[in-house]
Amino acid sequence: VELVSVNERWKCIASVEGMKQRNVDAMTWVCGQSCRTTKEQFPKSNNAATAMLIDGENSDYEDTKENTTTTYFCQNHEQVDKVHSKRRLFGASRDGTLFEIDFKTKKHTSVIGSGGGAVFCLSSLCPYCQLSSSQSSSSSSHECCQLIAAGCEDGSVRIFSSSQAAASTTNNTTQSLELISTLPSVGSAVLSIAWMPPPNHSKSNSLEGSVLYAGVGDGTIRKFVLTSRQIKDKLTGTVSHAISTGLLLTNSGNDAIGGGNNATSNSNSIISGLQWKASTRITVESQGRRVATKIWTLCALKDGTVISGDSMGNIQFWDGNNGTLLQSFQHNPNHADVLDIISNFEQNKVMASGIDSRVVCIESSSPSKKWILSNQQRSHTHDVNSLAMVYMTDPSGCADGTLMASKKNNSCTELLCSGGLDTKVCSYFVSNMRKYRPKIAYKYPSNAHIVLAKQPRIMTIMRSDKIDFFQIADNKSSISNVALDEEKAYLGSVNISSKYNLVSFDLNDDGTLLAVSHAGGMLLFSLEFVQDGEDGDEVQSRKIVKPTKLDIPSTANMSSSSFKFSRADGGLLVCATTSGPINVLKITKGGEQDTETAAYSVSLEHTFSENMMQGNGANSFSVSHLDISPDGRWLATARNTLGKGSVNIFTLSPGYKHWWTLPCTEAPLSCMKWLGDATVDSALAVALNNGVFYLFDTEQRCLSDWSQDLGFPADPHFPEELKKCKDCPDRLAFNPATPSKFLMGGQSWFCLIDLDAPIPTNSRPYPPDHFTAKNWGKHIVRDKHNNSQSKKRKLDDLVKHNTDNHNFTICLRYSGMIFLDFLNDNEMIVVEQPWLEIVNTLPDALERHRYGS
C-alpha cells in the first residue's frame, strides 16, 4: 500500500510492504476528526482500492490547533499536518481479515477476523467526510463515528467500530476493531457497498435515517435503513435481542452501544439505540443467462439515486426510494464487467471504469435530470480496477504553502484518478474532461531499493523476498554508454524466508556485510564472493555470493524502515526502527572461530531517541531517509512531514548526540545527500518537492554561504523549467571528480548543478529538440505573456542571453529512471525500467475493435 500526496507532485510519502499471503482487496479511510466544517472544504472519497492523501481538507485550523512544540513554515502546513496525523486507513482481504494499515510501523496492525469469510468491500460510515456542499455550510459541529461496514462472503454486512484509544497504544495485540453489528444475511456474497448519510445530519449528530445499499452476488441490490430501535419495537410489538437483527451492540454483546464502557463518547451520541432494517430489494436483469449478474460497484447520490455497475457491462441508474430503473448505459460493446463507479463533488457527473480500458463520464442536465454519456478516455492499456476523486490545491509541490496561497488563481482543482492493471495512476480534470487529456500521475515508486558497493563494483536490488547481486564490469572501452547484461552479471541472491515482504536493506561499501529488514525484525549477513564451478568445457569466471547469517542482540533486533552503513567505517550500521528510536550497531570481525557466525560480533553502540520528541505530526511516518557524511562524523535522518523535525542531524564522532534540527521550509522534503568527500567538510543538500534545494552548514547550524546569498525562500531564483518537471526530485548524486558539481534528478529527468556558476534565468534542455522541452517553452511563453503582457516569444529567444551558461542543464534523454548514482570518478550508473517491458509481463488485454482494422 503506497500513500501518495497529490499536492507534492504525486510523491509517495509512505508505504506498507504487507504480507506475502495477504492481498489488500479493499481500503477505506477513517478521518477521526471532531471539528467544524466549511463550505470550501471537500469530502474524502471512500474508494476501496486507491489510497490518496489529500492535503488541507476536512478541518478548520482553529479547531485542530493544539499545544505543540512543532513549528511550521505557514499556517496551512500546520493544518494539513495535524489533520492527517489523526487519519487512519483500514484494509480488508479475501482471506477473511480486517486490519489497520499503519504507515509508521509499516505493518498491518489490529488484525481481526471478519466472522463472515472473505471481505470484498469496505465503506466508512463517516457523515463528516460525506457532507454535501449545502450541509457543510451549516454552523453545527460534526463528529466522526469511526464505523466501518464490511461486505462478507456469507452474505452479511458487518459493522465494525475502530477505537482510537486502542490504536494509540504500543501493544500491537490490542485490537482497535470490534464487531458491533451484523445486518441480516442476504444469502449470497456482498460484493459492493454504498452508504448515504441521513438528510438531517447537519442539525443532529445521530445517524438515524442513513441508508446502506449492498450489491449482492445473486444479482440483487439490497437497501437497509438505520432506524430507532424503540420505534421499531412499538410497531412490531417485539424486542430485538440477537446481533443478527442489526442491533448496535457493545463488545460485551449484551447492551446497546450507548451504554458500553469501552465505546468512545463520540460514538455513543451518534449510534445509540439504532437498528438496521431491510427495506427494499432490487433485482438486476440477467438477460437470459443462467448465471446471476454480479453487482461489482454501487454509488449512492444525495437525491436518492443509486448507480450500479455489473458483470454485464451496464451502468444503471435506480430510484433508491421506489426501486425502479431510471436509465441504463452500456459501458463497452463487449459487455465486459464494470468494476468501479464514482461521482464528483457536485454529484452531476458520474465516472465508470471496468475490464475495458476506457473511463466514461456520464453527466446530468439540470432541468430534466436526464443523464447523458458525454465523454470517454482510454489512458490505460488494461483493466481499470479503481477510481478515486482527489482535490489538488497546489500543483507546484509546496503542499498548500504560502507561495501558492499568494497567487490570485488559488483554487481547488477536482481530479479523477484511475488505477489499473497496468500499474499506472492517471488523472483527469473533472471540470472539462473533453478538453484536457489525461496525465500519468504516478507510475514508478519514489524510492528504489538499489544499493551500490563501490569498491567491489557490485549492485544489489531488493525484491519482495530476496536480494539480487550483480557484478558491474570495468568500463575499459572508449564507449560512453554501456548496457549491463543481467544474465552475465548475475552473482546470485540471498533469499529471505518470512511471511512478510522485505521493507529495507543496505550493503556496506566493501560488499562484506548486508542488512535486511521486514515487519517482523531484521537480519544481518556476512558475504563472501567465491568462484563459480565449471559449466561444460568452459570455466565460468564470474563469482557467486555466499551469505552467512549473523546473530543480533535481542535489544537491537527490531524492524527498521531504513538502513545505512558508514562509508568511513564499514562495520558501523545505523538502523531507523519503525518504533521510533534510531539504533547504532557496531559489527566487528573477530579472530579465527569454529563457526563462521562467531567470526563476527554485533553490539548495540547507541540509541537516539531525540527524533521522537517532536510535535503532533512529526511522528506520523517512520524515517524514510538516512545518510552518513563521507568522513563518518554526521548522520542525517528525514521523514515526510511538513513541520520542523522532518530533518535531524546527529553526531557519530567523537560522541553520539543530537546536534541540530533543520528549520522547516516552504515545501516538504523530497531527498537529501551529503556532498563532498572525506578530505573536506561535507555540506548537506536538501531537495524539496517543488524543485528547489538548499545547502546547510551543519557545523555552524545554518544555511551555507551559497544558500544565504540566494535568499529564503529560494523558489523565485531558480529556473522556471525546473518547476515544470512533472515529478519531484527523487535523488541526488555527487561526482568525486568535480567537488563543486552534483546532479539532482527525478524519474524522467536529471539536472546538472554547478555551485560555482551563476544560476541562469532558464535551463537548457538536452537533447534540445525533446518534445518535453517544447512543452516547457509553451508554458514559459504563456506565463510571461500573462505577467508582463509582452509578445509571445519562442524558447530559444528566452534563453539566448544564457548561451554560454550550461548550469542547470536538464537532461531528458532517459525515462523511467529508478536509480542514479556515481560508481567512481566520472562513472555514473543509471537504472531504467522500460515501460514496454512492464506491459509485456501483463496478461492479455480485452480485445477491442479498432477503426480500420
Secondary structure, DSSP 8 states (H G I E B T S, - for coil): -EEEEGGGTSEEEEE---BTTB---EEEEE---EEE--TT-------SS--EE-SS-S--HHHH----S---SSHHHHHHHHHHHS-EEEEE-TTSEEEEEETTTTEEEEEEE-SSS-EEEEEE--GGGS--HHHHTSS-EEE---EEEEEETTS-EEEEEE-HHHHTSS-TTS-SEEEEEE----SS-EEEEEEE--TTTTT-S--TT-EEEEEETTSEEEEEEEEEHHHHHHHHS-----GGGTB-B-TTSSSBGGG-SSS-HHHHHHHTTEEEEEEEEEE---TT-SS---EEEEEE-TTSEEEEEETTSEEEEEETTTTEEEEEEES-TT---EEEEEE-TTSSEEEEEESSS-EEEEEEETTTTEEEEEEEE---SS-EEEEEEEEES-TTSSSS-HHHHTSTT---EEEEEEEETTS-EEEEESTTTTTS--EEEE-S-SS--EEEETTTTEEEEE-SSEEEEEE-----SS-S-----HHHHEEEEEE---SB-EEEEEE-TTS-EEEEEETTEEEEEEEEEEE--EETTEE---EEEEEEEE---TTT---EEEEEE-SS-TTEEEEEETTS-EEEEEEEE-S--SSSGGGEEEEEEEEE-GGGS--TTTTSS---EEEE-TTS-EEEEE-S-SSTTSEEEEE-SSS-EEEEE----SS-EEEEEEES-TTS--EEEEEETTS-EEEEETTTTEE-HHHHHH-SS-GGGS-HHHHT-SS---EEEE-TT-TTEEEEE-SS-EEEEETTS---SS--EESTT-HHHHHHHHHHHHHHHHHH------HHHHTGGGTT--TTEEE-S--SEEEEEEEETTEEEEEE--HHHHHHTS--------TT-
